């Protein structure tokens, strides 16, 4: 393999490992739940993605053909990690935000994350506008 390509693949692996280490450290050291959510999400998308791209590139250059497994795992991680972080953050907001201190919305409707179903209406009959 060309030395420049080997250095590039090695750099991708080092970057992936650094993001994984920084994300783990952030998960342990940050105090607030919303801050703690941010660190591992970035470590997953950038760190693991970088390692998977390095693996795919190395396999392509050594064997001459690309593998689809690394691509599928990368796509799955790039889609699911931000979405899972979004829903975890929204559930945290619903459980912890004091509704009395929120500013009014621009419409008559309440804040979307803080809309709750009435107790007497089944969730199947709730209509979200």
N, CA, C and O atoms as a DFTB+ gen file, in Angstrom:
516 C
 N C O
     1  1       0.834      -1.175       0.000
     2  2       0.000       0.000       0.000
     3  2       0.885       1.247       0.000
     4  3       2.027       1.210       0.458
     5  1       0.370       2.293      -0.492
     6  2       1.083       3.557      -0.523
     7  2       1.218       4.112       0.900
     8  3       0.294       3.994       1.705
     9  1       2.353       4.709       1.202
    10  2       2.598       5.225       2.543
    11  2       1.617       6.331       2.921
    12  3       1.210       6.409       4.080
    13  1       1.234       7.172       1.996
    14  2       0.296       8.261       2.279
    15  2      -1.081       7.706       2.655
    16  3      -1.748       8.245       3.537
    17  1      -1.500       6.641       1.993
    18  2      -2.798       6.035       2.297
    19  2      -2.760       5.369       3.667
    20  3      -3.728       5.444       4.424
    21  1      -1.639       4.713       3.988
    22  2      -1.502       4.102       5.310
    23  2      -1.527       5.150       6.412
    24  3      -2.118       4.929       7.469
    25  1      -0.898       6.271       6.171
    26  2      -0.928       7.362       7.158
    27  2      -2.348       7.905       7.304
    28  3      -2.780       8.213       8.415
    29  1      -3.071       8.022       6.201
    30  2      -4.452       8.515       6.253
    31  2      -5.354       7.557       7.035
    32  3      -6.150       7.991       7.867
    33  1      -5.230       6.263       6.768
    34  2      -6.023       5.269       7.494
    35  2      -5.647       5.274       8.972
    36  3      -6.521       5.177       9.834
    37  1      -4.358       5.385       9.269
    38  2      -3.926       5.450      10.669
    39  2      -4.464       6.700      11.356
    40  3      -4.862       6.646      12.519
    41  1      -4.477       7.817      10.647
    42  2      -5.007       9.055      11.215
    43  2      -6.500       8.927      11.507
    44  3      -6.975       9.421      12.530
    45  1      -7.236       8.276      10.624
    46  2      -8.661       8.053      10.875
    47  2      -8.872       7.196      12.123
    48  3      -9.783       7.455      12.909
    49  1      -8.038       6.184      12.302
    50  2      -8.158       5.345      13.499
    51  2      -7.803       6.109      14.771
    52  3      -8.457       5.940      15.800
    53  1      -6.778       6.942      14.705
    54  2      -6.394       7.743      15.873
    55  2      -7.493       8.758      16.194
    56  3      -7.816       8.970      17.363
    57  1      -8.066       9.381      15.172
    58  2      -9.162      10.334      15.384
    59  2     -10.360       9.628      16.007
    60  3     -10.971      10.146      16.941
    61  1     -10.696       8.452      15.495
    62  2     -11.801       7.692      16.065
    63  2     -11.560       7.317      17.514
    64  3     -12.463       7.429      18.343
    65  1     -10.349       6.872      17.828
    66  2     -10.020       6.534      19.206
    67  2     -10.033       7.750      20.120
    68  3     -10.470       7.662      21.268
    69  1      -9.556       8.885      19.613
    70  2      -9.550      10.111      20.421
    71  2     -10.977      10.559      20.729
    72  3     -11.272      10.952      21.858
    73  1     -11.861      10.504      19.737
    74  2     -13.246      10.887      19.991
    75  2     -13.919       9.926      20.959
    76  3     -14.720      10.350      21.792
    77  1     -13.607       8.642      20.862
    78  2     -14.152       7.687      21.816
    79  2     -13.679       7.961      23.234
    80  3     -14.461       7.884      24.182
    81  1     -12.403       8.279      23.379
    82  2     -11.849       8.592      24.696
    83  2     -12.444       9.880      25.257
    84  3     -12.812       9.933      26.431
    85  1     -12.539      10.909      24.433
    86  2     -13.099      12.182      24.879
    87  2     -14.577      12.029      25.229
    88  3     -15.046      12.605      26.210
    89  1     -15.309      11.257      24.432
    90  2     -16.720      11.021      24.735
    91  2     -16.922      10.263      26.030
    92  3     -17.841      10.570      26.789
    93  1     -16.088       9.289      26.291
    94  2     -16.176       8.543      27.556
    95  2     -15.837       9.429      28.742
    96  3     -16.497       9.366      29.780
    97  1     -14.817      10.248      28.591
    98  2     -14.444      11.171      29.658
    99  2     -15.565      12.182      29.917
   100  3     -15.875      12.493      31.067
   101  1     -16.164      12.687      28.842
   102  2     -17.271      13.622      28.994
   103  2     -18.472      12.993      29.673
   104  3     -19.142      13.647      30.473
   105  1     -18.751      11.755      29.373
   106  2     -19.859      11.057      30.017
   107  2     -19.631      10.927      31.517
   108  3     -20.575      11.023      32.301
   109  1     -18.402      10.711      31.911
   110  2     -18.093      10.565      33.328
   111  2     -18.024      11.897      34.065
   112  3     -18.455      11.978      35.215
   113  1     -17.499      12.932      33.441
   114  2     -17.203      14.171      34.148
   115  2     -18.273      15.250      34.060
   116  3     -18.354      16.084      34.962
   117  1     -19.082      15.273      33.035
   118  2     -20.094      16.324      32.922
   119  2     -21.207      16.083      33.934
   120  3     -21.564      14.941      34.220
   121  1     -21.753      17.173      34.472
   122  2     -22.694      17.058      35.587
   123  2     -24.149      16.939      35.154
   124  3     -24.872      16.064      35.629
   125  1     -24.570      17.801      34.268
   126  2     -25.985      17.850      33.886
   127  2     -26.323      16.741      32.888
   128  3     -25.486      16.389      32.057
   129  1     -27.534      16.187      32.958
   130  2     -27.913      15.113      32.030
   131  2     -27.869      15.529      30.557
   132  3     -27.496      14.728      29.700
   133  1     -28.247      16.769      30.261
   134  2     -28.210      17.207      28.865
   135  2     -26.775      17.331      28.361
   136  3     -26.513      17.063      27.189
   137  1     -25.845      17.730      29.219
   138  2     -24.439      17.775      28.838
   139  2     -23.891      16.356      28.677
   140  3     -23.117      16.081      27.760
   141  1     -24.293      15.477      29.557
   142  2     -23.811      14.089      29.497
   143  2     -24.322      13.375      28.256
   144  3     -23.686      12.438      27.773
   145  1     -25.439      13.799      27.748
   146  2     -25.993      13.200      26.535
   147  2     -25.184      13.608      25.310
   148  3     -25.058      12.832      24.363
   149  1     -24.642      14.806      25.324
   150  2     -23.934      15.339      24.159
   151  2     -22.626      14.600      23.879
   152  3     -22.324      14.305      22.723
   153  1     -21.859      14.303      24.902
   154  2     -20.529      13.720      24.714
   155  2     -20.550      12.334      24.056
   156  3     -19.823      12.133      23.083
   157  1     -21.348      11.365      24.537
   158  2     -21.315      10.053      23.881
   159  2     -21.944      10.049      22.495
   160  3     -21.596       9.213      21.660
   161  1     -22.859      10.964      22.243
   162  2     -23.459      11.023      20.905
   163  2     -22.417      11.425      19.882
   164  3     -22.349      10.836      18.803
   165  1     -21.611      12.411      20.203
   166  2     -20.549      12.822      19.278
   167  2     -19.488      11.732      19.148
   168  3     -18.946      11.509      18.065
   169  1     -19.197      11.059      20.255
   170  2     -18.205       9.984      20.194
   171  2     -18.685       8.860      19.285
   172  3     -17.894       8.262      18.555
   173  1     -19.979       8.576      19.333
   174  2     -20.506       7.504      18.484
   175  2     -20.466       7.890      17.020
   176  3     -19.961       7.135      16.189
   177  1     -20.993       9.059      16.701
   178  2     -21.093       9.410      15.282
   179  2     -19.729       9.670      14.654
   180  3     -19.463       9.192      13.551
   181  1     -18.878      10.401      15.318
   182  2     -17.589      10.742      14.723
   183  2     -16.544       9.660      14.983
   184  3     -15.816       9.270      14.070
   185  1     -16.464       9.177      16.209
   186  2     -15.436       8.204      16.553
   187  2     -15.612       6.861      15.878
   188  3     -14.707       6.364      15.207
   189  1     -16.776       6.283      16.061
   190  2     -17.024       4.973      15.448
   191  2     -17.122       5.102      13.931
   192  3     -16.672       4.221      13.198
   193  1     -17.702       6.182      13.470
   194  2     -17.774       6.414      12.022
   195  2     -16.403       6.516      11.397
   196  3     -16.169       5.975      10.316
   197  1     -15.494       7.201      12.062
   198  2     -14.131       7.329      11.560
   199  2     -13.423       5.976      11.523
   200  3     -12.719       5.673      10.560
   201  1     -13.600       5.171      12.551
   202  2     -12.983       3.840      12.574
   203  2     -13.572       2.938      11.489
   204  3     -12.851       2.154      10.872
   205  1     -14.873       3.048      11.258
   206  2     -15.489       2.229      10.210
   207  2     -15.051       2.663       8.815
   208  3     -14.857       1.823       7.936
   209  1     -14.895       3.956       8.610
   210  2     -14.406       4.433       7.311
   211  2     -12.968       3.970       7.096
   212  3     -12.604       3.582       5.986
   213  1     -12.154       4.007       8.140
   214  2     -10.774       3.525       8.026
   215  2     -10.746       2.034       7.704
   216  3      -9.956       1.595       6.868
   217  1     -11.600       1.255       8.361
   218  2     -11.659      -0.180       8.091
   219  2     -12.103      -0.462       6.657
   220  3     -11.535      -1.321       5.982
   221  1     -13.103       0.252       6.204
   222  2     -13.603       0.058       4.842
   223  2     -12.554       0.450       3.808
   224  3     -12.359      -0.249       2.813
   225  1     -11.889       1.562       4.047
   226  2     -10.854       2.015       3.121
   227  2      -9.678       1.044       3.092
   228  3      -9.134       0.767       2.023
   229  1      -9.286       0.532       4.236
   230  2      -8.185      -0.429       4.298
   231  2      -8.544      -1.727       3.571
   232  3      -7.730      -2.275       2.828
   233  1      -9.758      -2.211       3.790
   234  2     -10.194      -3.434       3.100
   235  2     -10.255      -3.227       1.593
   236  3      -9.885      -4.115       0.824
   237  1     -10.720      -2.063       1.175
   238  2     -10.783      -1.763      -0.250
   239  2      -9.400      -1.744      -0.878
   240  3      -9.215      -2.246      -1.987
   241  1      -8.441      -1.177      -0.190
   242  2      -7.110      -1.059      -0.776
   243  2      -6.311      -2.353      -0.706
   244  3      -5.466      -2.602      -1.566
   245  1      -6.565      -3.182       0.307
   246  2      -5.815      -4.438       0.419
   247  2      -6.394      -5.511      -0.498
   248  3      -5.660      -6.138      -1.262
   249  1      -7.700      -5.724      -0.425
   250  2      -8.307      -6.821      -1.189
   251  2      -8.821      -6.385      -2.556
   252  3      -9.047      -7.225      -3.428
   253  1      -9.004      -5.103      -2.749
   254  2      -9.464      -4.634      -4.051
   255  2     -10.970      -4.559      -4.199
   256  3     -11.460      -4.138      -5.247
   257  1     -11.717      -4.954      -3.179
   258  2     -13.172      -4.832      -3.254
   259  2     -13.712      -4.243      -1.955
   260  3     -13.157      -4.457      -0.877
   261  1     -14.786      -3.513      -2.081
   262  2     -15.383      -2.856      -0.921
   263  2     -16.317      -3.824      -0.203
   264  3     -16.905      -4.713      -0.818
   265  1     -16.442      -3.637       1.092
   266  2     -17.381      -4.431       1.866
   267  2     -18.586      -3.579       2.202
   268  3     -18.462      -2.372       2.410
   269  1     -19.732      -4.194       2.254
   270  2     -20.949      -3.444       2.523
   271  2     -21.273      -3.387       4.009
   272  3     -22.096      -2.570       4.421
   273  1     -20.645      -4.238       4.831
   274  2     -20.947      -4.263       6.255
   275  2     -20.577      -2.941       6.938
   276  3     -21.376      -2.391       7.696
   277  1     -19.379      -2.435       6.674
   278  2     -18.965      -1.176       7.292
   279  2     -19.864      -0.028       6.859
   280  3     -20.198       0.844       7.661
   281  1     -20.246      -0.028       5.616
   282  2     -21.131       1.026       5.119
   283  2     -22.489       0.973       5.807
   284  3     -23.031       2.009       6.192
   285  1     -23.037      -0.219       5.963
   286  2     -24.348      -0.347       6.606
   287  2     -24.297       0.045       8.086
   288  3     -25.209       0.704       8.586
   289  1     -23.242      -0.356       8.779
   290  2     -23.107       0.019      10.191
   291  2     -22.940       1.531      10.316
   292  3     -23.515       2.141      11.218
   293  1     -22.166       2.140       9.429
   294  2     -21.985       3.597       9.456
   295  2     -23.295       4.322       9.228
   296  3     -23.616       5.265       9.952
   297  1     -24.053       3.898       8.234
   298  2     -25.346       4.536       7.958
   299  2     -26.284       4.362       9.145
   300  3     -26.968       5.307       9.537
   301  1     -26.322       3.170       9.717
   302  2     -27.172       2.923      10.876
   303  2     -26.788       3.823      12.046
   304  3     -27.666       4.395      12.693
   305  1     -25.498       3.959      12.328
   306  2     -25.053       4.811      13.436
   307  2     -25.322       6.285      13.165
   308  3     -25.748       7.008      14.066
   309  1     -25.082       6.739      11.945
   310  2     -25.296       8.147      11.631
   311  2     -26.766       8.521      11.677
   312  3     -27.094       9.690      11.881
   313  1     -27.652       7.565      11.493
   314  2     -29.091       7.852      11.574
   315  2     -29.596       7.698      13.004
   316  3     -30.329       8.560      13.488
   317  1     -29.224       6.629      13.686
   318  2     -29.836       6.341      14.984
   319  2     -29.245       7.125      16.151
   320  3     -29.981       7.457      17.080
   321  1     -27.964       7.432      16.143
   322  2     -27.376       8.131      17.290
   323  2     -27.973       9.523      17.496
   324  3     -28.339       9.847      18.626
   325  1     -28.090      10.362      16.467
   326  2     -28.715      11.667      16.701
   327  2     -30.199      11.569      17.046
   328  3     -30.704      12.364      17.839
   329  1     -30.895      10.608      16.462
   330  2     -32.324      10.473      16.774
   331  2     -32.547       9.988      18.197
   332  3     -33.446      10.472      18.884
   333  1     -31.743       9.044      18.640
   334  2     -31.906       8.584      20.021
   335  2     -31.546       9.690      21.004
   336  3     -32.179       9.814      22.053
   337  1     -30.537      10.495      20.679
   338  2     -30.195      11.628      21.540
   339  2     -31.327      12.649      21.568
   340  3     -31.616      13.227      22.616
   341  1     -31.965      12.873      20.434
   342  2     -33.087      13.813      20.376
   343  2     -34.232      13.354      21.266
   344  3     -34.788      14.153      22.019
   345  1     -34.584      12.091      21.188
   346  2     -35.706      11.602      21.994
   347  2     -35.364      11.508      23.475
   348  3     -36.235      11.715      24.319
   349  1     -34.126      11.204      23.802
   350  2     -33.720      11.246      25.206
   351  2     -33.774      12.673      25.746
   352  3     -34.196      12.894      26.881
   353  1     -33.351      13.633      24.941
   354  2     -33.398      15.033      25.371
   355  2     -34.836      15.500      25.536
   356  3     -35.151      16.201      26.498
   357  1     -35.710      15.124      24.615
   358  2     -37.115      15.523      24.730
   359  2     -37.773      14.910      25.959
   360  3     -38.559      15.575      26.636
   361  1     -37.465      13.660      26.254
   362  2     -38.050      13.059      27.452
   363  2     -37.513      13.721      28.715
   364  3     -38.235      13.849      29.704
   365  1     -36.257      14.141      28.688
   366  2     -35.700      14.869      29.825
   367  2     -36.404      16.219      29.985
   368  3     -36.704      16.627      31.107
   369  1     -36.665      16.903      28.898
   370  2     -37.352      18.196      28.953
   371  2     -38.750      18.031      29.522
   372  3     -39.174      18.823      30.364
   373  1     -39.468      17.014      29.074
   374  2     -40.840      16.794      29.541
   375  2     -40.866      16.537      31.038
   376  3     -41.774      16.997      31.731
   377  1     -39.893      15.816      31.538
   378  2     -39.887      15.452      32.951
   379  2     -39.342      16.535      33.876
   380  3     -39.678      16.543      35.061
   381  1     -38.520      17.439      33.381
   382  2     -37.834      18.351      34.290
   383  2     -38.179      19.827      34.133
   384  3     -37.928      20.603      35.055
   385  1     -38.741      20.243      33.014
   386  2     -38.989      21.667      32.785
   387  2     -40.225      22.118      33.547
   388  3     -41.274      21.475      33.494
   389  1     -40.084      23.247      34.265
   390  2     -41.214      23.851      34.958
   391  2     -42.005      24.670      33.936
   392  3     -41.493      25.642      33.381
   393  1     -43.228      24.279      33.699
   394  2     -44.038      24.916      32.659
   395  2     -44.400      26.359      32.987
   396  3     -44.702      27.135      32.080
   397  1     -44.376      26.732      34.252
   398  2     -44.778      28.084      34.622
   399  2     -43.753      29.139      34.218
   400  3     -44.098      30.317      34.123
   401  1     -42.509      28.750      33.980
   402  2     -41.483      29.736      33.622
   403  2     -41.270      29.859      32.116
   404  3     -40.456      30.669      31.674
   405  1     -41.983      29.073      31.332
   406  2     -41.813      29.120      29.890
   407  2     -42.481      30.356      29.299
   408  3     -43.549      30.758      29.760
   409  1     -41.872      30.960      28.290
   410  2     -42.531      32.083      27.620
   411  2     -43.695      31.576      26.774
   412  3     -43.731      30.394      26.431
   413  1     -44.638      32.437      26.432
   414  2     -45.749      31.994      25.594
   415  2     -45.278      31.676      24.180
   416  3     -44.295      32.235      23.694
   417  1     -45.998      30.771      23.534
   418  2     -45.669      30.437      22.145
   419  2     -46.276      31.494      21.227
   420  3     -47.057      32.335      21.672
   421  1     -45.923      31.449      19.966
   422  2     -46.442      32.418      19.000
   423  2     -47.883      32.105      18.611
   424  3     -48.565      32.937      18.014
   425  1     -48.340      30.911      18.950
   426  2     -49.712      30.519      18.632
   427  2     -50.455      30.200      19.916
   428  3     -49.921      30.361      21.014
   429  1     -51.676      29.752      19.770
   430  2     -52.475      29.361      20.926
   431  2     -52.052      28.005      21.496
   432  3     -52.355      27.689      22.647
   433  1     -51.362      27.218      20.696
   434  2     -50.979      25.861      21.098
   435  2     -49.857      25.901      22.133
   436  3     -49.054      26.834      22.140
   437  1     -49.798      24.897      23.004
   438  2     -48.684      24.848      23.963
   439  2     -47.405      24.368      23.274
   440  3     -47.422      23.981      22.105
   441  1     -46.310      24.400      24.011
   442  2     -45.062      23.892      23.476
   443  2     -45.231      22.431      23.079
   444  3     -45.837      21.659      23.822
   445  1     -44.706      22.041      21.926
   446  2     -44.937      20.699      21.375
   447  2     -44.396      19.606      22.286
   448  3     -45.046      18.574      22.456
   449  1     -43.220      19.809      22.875
   450  2     -42.643      18.787      23.735
   451  2     -43.411      18.637      25.036
   452  3     -43.341      17.596      25.689
   453  1     -44.143      19.674      25.411
   454  2     -44.803      19.662      26.701
   455  2     -46.299      19.402      26.598
   456  3     -47.019      19.557      27.585
   457  1     -46.770      19.016      25.440
   458  2     -48.180      18.704      25.262
   459  2     -48.453      17.315      25.825
   460  3     -47.785      16.356      25.439
   461  1     -49.402      17.192      26.710
   462  2     -49.729      15.891      27.307
   463  2     -51.165      15.532      26.991
   464  3     -52.027      16.393      26.817
   465  1     -51.389      14.249      26.925
   466  2     -52.744      13.765      26.653
   467  2     -53.603      13.946      27.897
   468  3     -53.134      13.720      29.012
   469  1     -54.851      14.348      27.717
   470  2     -55.745      14.396      28.876
   471  2     -55.926      13.005      29.461
   472  3     -55.829      12.007      28.746
   473  1     -56.185      12.939      30.744
   474  2     -56.286      11.649      31.429
   475  2     -57.464      10.814      30.937
   476  3     -57.382       9.585      30.919
   477  1     -58.561      11.464      30.538
   478  2     -59.755      10.708      30.171
   479  2     -59.815      10.339      28.693
   480  3     -60.737       9.630      28.289
   481  1     -58.862      10.795      27.862
   482  2     -58.875      10.486      26.438
   483  2     -57.796       9.456      26.149
   484  3     -56.629       9.677      26.473
   485  1     -58.174       8.319      25.536
   486  2     -57.156       7.320      25.182
   487  2     -56.160       7.898      24.179
   488  3     -56.514       8.761      23.376
   489  1     -54.930       7.427      24.225
   490  2     -53.881       7.985      23.368
   491  2     -54.158       7.757      21.888
   492  3     -53.654       8.506      21.051
   493  1     -54.946       6.742      21.544
   494  2     -55.266       6.505      20.135
   495  2     -56.145       7.614      19.572
   496  3     -56.139       7.858      18.365
   497  1     -56.897       8.286      20.434
   498  2     -57.807       9.316      19.960
   499  2     -57.179      10.698      20.004
   500  3     -57.813      11.663      19.578
   501  1     -55.965      10.829      20.499
   502  2     -55.299      12.132      20.526
   503  2     -54.981      12.559      19.114
   504  3     -54.489      11.765      18.313
   505  1     -55.255      13.793      18.812
   506  2     -54.976      14.314      17.477
   507  2     -53.912      15.392      17.604
   508  3     -54.129      16.399      18.278
   509  1     -52.777      15.195      16.971
   510  2     -51.714      16.174      16.978
   511  2     -51.826      16.999      15.722
   512  3     -51.890      16.459      14.618
   513  1     -51.850      18.287      15.883
   514  2     -52.021      19.186      14.723
   515  2     -50.717      19.708      14.256
   516  3     -50.668      20.476      13.295
